[in-house]
Amino acid sequence: MSSDCLFCKMVGGEIPADVVYEDDEILVFKDIYPKAEVHLLMIPKKHTDSLTTLSPEDDALTARMVRLLPELASTQGLDGGFRTIINTGADGGQIIFHLHIHLLGGKNLPGFG
């Protein structure tokens, strides 16, 4: 854990989160500034800054996170589809430097293009 990381503080219970799912390695909570009807954030409890700092030791956890996304979407009523976004680096729109996956869905989800 990083002592100055907002998401690490959520994992440690120092900052409250509206938790939707939690296990030994993953925490999923509602985004406090939602961009869609459903907007969840999925993080590994182990601190890693972004996709660029993942190592081969993170492969199993990363795969688990990706496989969990459809299950979480279903629990949120997103059976017709959902969107996932991973912002990487400042130029990629990342604001909090702890790897996280946005899960978005619901009515009137804007498209790209």
KEDOMI-923419 format. One record per atom (N, C-alpha, C): residue number from 0; x negated, y negated, z negated; atom name. Coordinates in Angstrom, 1 decimal. Layout:
BEGIN
    nr     east    north       up   atom
   NUM        X        Y        Z     CA
...
// end
This chain:
BEGIN
    nr     east    north       up   atom
     0     -0.8      1.2      0.0      N
     0      0.0      0.0      0.0     CA
     0     -0.9     -1.2      0.0      C
     1     -0.3     -2.3      0.6      N
     1     -1.0     -3.6      0.7     CA
     1     -0.3     -4.5     -0.3      C
     2     -1.1     -5.1     -1.2      N
     2     -0.5     -5.9     -2.3     CA
     2      0.2     -7.1     -1.8      C
     3     -0.1     -7.6     -0.6      N
     3      0.5     -8.9     -0.1     CA
     3      1.5     -8.6      1.0      C
     4      1.9     -7.3      1.2      N
     4      2.8     -7.0      2.3     CA
     4      4.2     -6.9      1.8      C
     5      5.1     -7.7      2.4      N
     5      6.5     -7.7      2.0     CA
     5      7.2     -6.3      2.0      C
     6      6.9     -5.5      3.1      N
     6      7.5     -4.2      3.2     CA
     6      6.9     -3.2      2.1      C
     7      5.6     -3.4      1.8      N
     7      5.0     -2.6      0.8     CA
     7      5.7     -2.9     -0.6      C
     8      6.0     -4.2     -0.8      N
     8      6.7     -4.5     -2.0     CA
     8      8.1     -4.0     -2.1      C
     9      8.7     -3.8     -1.0      N
     9     10.0     -3.1     -0.9     CA
     9      9.9     -1.7     -1.3      C
    10      8.9     -1.0     -0.7      N
    10      8.6      0.4     -1.0     CA
    10      8.3      0.6     -2.5      C
    11      7.6     -0.4     -3.1      N
    11      7.2     -0.3     -4.5     CA
    11      8.3     -0.7     -5.4      C
    12      9.5     -1.2     -4.9      N
    12     10.6     -1.6     -5.7     CA
    12     10.4     -3.0     -6.3      C
    13      9.4     -3.8     -5.9      N
    13      9.2     -5.1     -6.4     CA
    13     10.2     -6.1     -5.7      C
    14     10.6     -5.8     -4.5      N
    14     11.6     -6.7     -3.8     CA
    14     12.8     -5.8     -3.4      C
    15     14.0     -6.2     -3.7      N
    15     15.2     -5.4     -3.4     CA
    15     15.4     -5.2     -1.9      C
    16     15.9     -4.1     -1.5      N
    16     16.3     -3.8     -0.1     CA
    16     17.6     -3.1     -0.1      C
    17     18.4     -3.3      1.0      N
    17     19.7     -2.6      1.1     CA
    17     19.4     -1.3      1.9      C
    18     19.0     -0.3      1.1      N
    18     18.5      0.9      1.6     CA
    18     19.6      1.8      2.2      C
    19     19.3      2.3      3.4      N
    19     20.3      3.2      4.1     CA
    19     19.8      4.6      4.1      C
    20     18.4      4.8      4.0      N
    20     17.8      6.1      4.0     CA
    20     16.5      6.0      3.4      C
    21     16.1      7.1      2.6      N
    21     14.8      7.1      2.0     CA
    21     14.4      8.5      1.7      C
    22     13.1      8.8      2.0      N
    22     12.5     10.1      1.6     CA
    22     11.1      9.8      1.2      C
    23     10.3     10.8      1.1      N
    23      8.9     10.6      0.5     CA
    23      8.0      9.8      1.4      C
    24      8.3      9.7      2.7      N
    24      7.5      9.0      3.7     CA
    24      8.1      7.8      4.4      C
    25      9.4      7.7      4.4      N
    25     10.1      6.8      5.2     CA
    25     11.1      6.0      4.4      C
    26     11.3      4.7      4.7      N
    26     12.3      3.9      4.1     CA
    26     13.0      3.2      5.3      C
    27     14.4      3.2      5.2      N
    27     15.2      2.5      6.2     CA
    27     16.1      1.6      5.4      C
    28     16.2      0.3      5.9      N
    28     17.1     -0.7      5.2     CA
    28     17.6     -1.6      6.2      C
    29     18.7     -2.3      5.8      N
    29     19.4     -3.3      6.7     CA
    29     18.5     -4.6      6.8      C
    30     18.4     -5.1      8.0      N
    30     17.7     -6.3      8.2     CA
    30     18.4     -7.5      7.6      C
    31     17.7     -8.4      6.9      N
    31     18.4     -9.5      6.3     CA
    31     18.8    -10.6      7.3      C
    32     18.2    -10.5      8.5      N
    32     18.6    -11.5      9.5     CA
    32     19.0    -10.7     10.8      C
    33     20.2    -10.0     10.7      N
    33     20.6     -9.1     11.8     CA
    33     20.8     -9.8     13.1      C
    34     20.3     -9.1     14.2      N
    34     20.5     -9.6     15.5     CA
    34     21.6     -8.8     16.3      C
    35     22.2     -7.9     15.6      N
    35     23.3     -7.1     16.1     CA
    35     24.2     -6.6     15.0      C
    36     25.4     -6.1     15.4      N
    36     26.3     -5.6     14.4     CA
    36     25.7     -4.6     13.4      C
    37     24.9     -3.7     14.0      N
    37     24.0     -2.8     13.2     CA
    37     22.6     -3.2     13.5      C
    38     21.8     -3.5     12.4      N
    38     20.4     -3.8     12.6     CA
    38     19.6     -3.3     11.4      C
    39     19.0     -2.1     11.6      N
    39     18.2     -1.5     10.5     CA
    39     16.7     -1.6     10.9      C
    40     15.9     -1.5      9.8      N
    40     14.5     -1.5     10.0     CA
    40     14.0     -0.2      9.3      C
    41     13.2      0.6     10.1      N
    41     12.6      1.8      9.6     CA
    41     11.1      1.6      9.4      C
    42     10.6      1.9      8.2      N
    42      9.1      1.7      8.0     CA
    42      8.5      3.0      7.4      C
    43      7.3      3.3      7.7      N
    43      6.6      4.3      7.0     CA
    43      6.2      3.7      5.6      C
    44      6.3      4.5      4.6      N
    44      5.9      4.0      3.2     CA
    44      4.4      3.8      3.2      C
    45      3.7      4.5      3.9      N
    45      2.2      4.3      4.0     CA
    45      2.0      3.0      4.8      C
    46      1.2      2.1      4.3      N
    46      1.0      0.9      5.1     CA
    46      0.1      1.1      6.3      C
    47      0.6      0.7      7.4      N
    47     -0.2      0.5      8.6     CA
    47      0.3     -0.7      9.3      C
    48     -0.6     -1.5      9.8      N
    48     -0.3     -2.8     10.4     CA
    48      0.7     -2.8     11.6      C
    49      0.4     -1.9     12.5      N
    49      1.2     -1.9     13.8     CA
    49      0.9     -0.6     14.5      C
    50      1.4     -0.5     15.7      N
    50      1.1      0.7     16.6     CA
    50     -0.4      0.8     16.9      C
    51     -1.0     -0.4     16.9      N
    51     -2.4     -0.4     17.3     CA
    51     -3.3      0.2     16.2      C
    52     -2.8      0.3     15.0      N
    52     -3.7      0.8     13.9     CA
    52     -3.3      2.2     13.5      C
    53     -2.4      2.9     14.2      N
    53     -2.1      4.3     14.0     CA
    53     -3.3      5.1     14.3      C
    54     -3.4      6.2     13.6      N
    54     -4.5      7.2     13.8     CA
    54     -3.9      8.6     14.1      C
    55     -4.7      9.5     14.5      N
    55     -4.2     10.9     14.8     CA
    55     -3.5     11.5     13.5      C
    56     -4.0     11.1     12.3      N
    56     -3.3     11.6     11.1     CA
    56     -1.9     11.1     10.9      C
    57     -1.5     10.1     11.7      N
    57     -0.2      9.5     11.6     CA
    57      0.8     10.2     12.6      C
    58      0.3     11.1     13.4      N
    58      1.2     11.6     14.5     CA
    58      2.4     12.3     14.0      C
    59      2.3     13.1     13.0      N
    59      3.5     13.9     12.5     CA
    59      4.5     12.9     11.9      C
    60      4.1     11.9     11.2      N
    60      5.0     11.0     10.6     CA
    60      5.7     10.1     11.7      C
    61      4.9      9.7     12.6      N
    61      5.5      8.9     13.7     CA
    61      6.5      9.7     14.5      C
    62      6.2     11.0     14.7      N
    62      7.2     11.8     15.4     CA
    62      8.5     12.0     14.6      C
    63      8.3     12.2     13.3      N
    63      9.5     12.3     12.4     CA
    63     10.3     11.0     12.4      C
    64      9.7      9.9     12.4      N
    64     10.4      8.6     12.5     CA
    64     11.2      8.5     13.7      C
    65     10.6      8.9     14.9      N
    65     11.4      8.8     16.1     CA
    65     12.5      9.8     16.2      C
    66     12.3     11.0     15.7      N
    66     13.4     12.0     15.7     CA
    66     14.5     11.6     14.7      C
    67     14.2     10.9     13.7      N
    67     15.2     10.5     12.7     CA
    67     16.2      9.4     13.3      C
    68     15.7      8.6     14.2      N
    68     16.5      7.5     14.7     CA
    68     17.9      7.9     15.2      C
    69     18.0      8.9     16.1      N
    69     19.4      9.2     16.5     CA
    69     20.3      9.6     15.4      C
    70     19.8     10.3     14.4      N
    70     20.6     10.7     13.2     CA
    70     21.1      9.5     12.4      C
    71     20.2      8.5     12.2      N
    71     20.5      7.3     11.6     CA
    71     21.6      6.5     12.4      C
    72     21.4      6.4     13.7      N
    72     22.3      5.8     14.6     CA
    72     23.7      6.4     14.4      C
    73     23.8      7.7     14.4      N
    73     25.1      8.4     14.2     CA
    73     25.7      8.0     12.9      C
    74     25.0      8.0     11.8      N
    74     25.5      7.6     10.5     CA
    74     26.1      6.2     10.5      C
    75     25.6      5.4     11.4      N
    75     26.1      4.0     11.5     CA
    75     27.2      3.8     12.5      C
    76     27.7      4.9     13.1      N
    76     28.7      4.9     14.1     CA
    76     28.3      4.5     15.5      C
    77     27.0      4.7     15.8      N
    77     26.5      4.3     17.1     CA
    77     26.4      5.5     18.0      C
    78     27.4      6.3     18.1      N
    78     27.4      7.5     18.9     CA
    78     27.4      7.2     20.4      C
    79     27.8      5.9     20.8      N
    79     27.8      5.6     22.2     CA
    79     26.4      5.0     22.7      C
    80     25.5      4.9     21.8      N
    80     24.1      4.4     22.2     CA
    80     23.6      3.4     21.2      C
    81     22.3      3.1     21.3      N
    81     21.6      2.2     20.4     CA
    81     20.3      1.8     21.1      C
    82     19.7      0.8     20.5      N
    82     18.4      0.3     21.0     CA
    82     17.4      0.3     19.9      C
    83     16.1      0.7     20.3      N
    83     15.0      0.6     19.4     CA
    83     14.0     -0.4     19.9      C
    84     13.4     -1.1     19.0      N
    84     12.3     -2.1     19.4     CA
    84     11.2     -2.0     18.4      C
    85     10.0     -1.9     18.9      N
    85      8.8     -2.0     18.0     CA
    85      8.0     -3.2     18.5      C
    86      8.0     -4.3     17.8      N
    86      7.1     -5.5     18.1     CA
    86      5.7     -5.2     17.6      C
    87      4.7     -5.4     18.5      N
    87      3.4     -5.1     18.1     CA
    87      2.5     -6.3     18.4      C
    88      1.9     -6.8     17.3      N
    88      1.0     -8.0     17.4     CA
    88      1.8     -9.3     17.5      C
    89      1.1    -10.4     17.2      N
    89      1.7    -11.7     17.2     CA
    89      2.3    -12.0     18.6      C
    90      1.5    -11.7     19.6      N
    90      2.0    -12.0     21.0     CA
    90      3.2    -11.1     21.4      C
    91      3.4    -10.0     20.7      N
    91      4.5     -9.1     20.9     CA
    91      5.7     -9.4     20.0      C
    92      5.6    -10.5     19.2      N
    92      6.7    -10.9     18.4     CA
    92      6.7    -10.3     17.0      C
    93      5.7     -9.6     16.6      N
    93      5.6     -9.1     15.3     CA
    93      5.4    -10.2     14.3      C
    94      6.2    -10.2     13.2      N
    94      6.1    -11.2     12.2     CA
    94      5.6    -10.6     10.9      C
    95      6.1     -9.5     10.5      N
    95      5.6     -8.8      9.3     CA
    95      4.6     -7.7      9.8      C
    96      3.4     -7.7      9.3      N
    96      2.4     -6.8      9.8     CA
    96      2.3     -5.5      9.0      C
    97      3.5     -4.8      9.1      N
    97      3.6     -3.4      8.6     CA
    97      4.5     -2.8      9.6      C
    98      4.0     -1.7     10.2      N
    98      4.7     -1.1     11.3     CA
    98      6.2     -0.9     11.0      C
    99      7.1     -1.3     11.9      N
    99      8.5     -1.1     11.7     CA
    99      9.2     -0.9     13.0      C
   100     10.3     -0.1     13.0      N
   100     11.1      0.1     14.1     CA
   100     12.5     -0.5     13.9      C
   101     12.9     -1.4     14.8      N
   101     14.2     -2.0     14.7     CA
   101     15.2     -1.0     15.4      C
   102     16.3     -0.7     14.7      N
   102     17.4      0.1     15.3     CA
   102     18.6     -0.8     15.4      C
   103     19.0     -1.1     16.6      N
   103     20.1     -2.0     16.8     CA
   103     21.3     -1.4     17.6      C
   104     22.5     -1.8     17.3      N
   104     23.6     -1.3     18.0     CA
   104     24.9     -2.0     17.6      C
   105     26.0     -1.6     18.3      N
   105     27.3     -2.1     18.0     CA
   105     27.8     -2.8     19.2      C
   106     29.0     -3.4     19.0      N
   106     29.6     -4.1     20.1     CA
   106     28.9     -5.3     20.6      C
   107     29.0     -5.6     21.9      N
   107     28.4     -6.8     22.5     CA
   107     26.8     -6.9     22.4      C
   108     26.2     -5.8     22.3      N
   108     24.7     -5.8     22.3     CA
   108     24.2     -6.3     23.6      C
   109     23.5     -7.4     23.6      N
   109     23.1     -8.0     24.9     CA
   109     22.1     -7.1     25.6      C
   110     22.1     -7.1     26.9      N
   110     21.1     -6.3     27.7     CA
   110     19.9     -7.1     28.0      C
   111     19.0     -6.5     28.7      N
   111     17.8     -7.2     29.2     CA
   111     17.9     -7.3     30.7      C
   112     17.5     -8.5     31.2      N
   112     17.5     -8.6     32.7     CA
   112     18.4     -9.7     33.2      C
// end
